[in-house]
């Protein structure tokens, strides 16, 4: 992909990520990941605010959960392309369900014992740090087995 530049570059990158929701080939820049996180977080905040103020909880809760699921789908393919940029295989995608699972079940398991809560929290922190490192670690310079360098024209 030729990366856009100019005033609308950010929106074009976000739309590219959405259009590539099921593209697990090629490479993605850190900029693409960062912009996707920013745009989806802003949309989530707006939806959460509107849902909390305007809609009843019975509608807002499922609507926000649906948005989170829809926002997560492009993230999987984007993460795969980001791994490719670092010359890593899709094997590392296993980190995503572990991180999501730890986040989802946190309230159910924490509080049973103090030791378990500490171990659980440390595991969760470790997975989040690993996930962020894999998402934002610099990519391989030049072409690699997964495609040309997205930073070079």
Buried (B, 14 or more C-beta within 10 A) or exposed (E): BEBBEEEEEBEBBBEBBBEBEEBBEBBBBBBBBBBBBEBBEEEBEEBBEEBEEEBEEEEBEEBBEEBEEEBEEBBBBBBBBBBBBBEBEBEBBEBBEBBBEBEEEBEEEBEEEEEEBEEBEEEBEEBBEBBEEBBEEEBBEEEBEBBEBBBEE
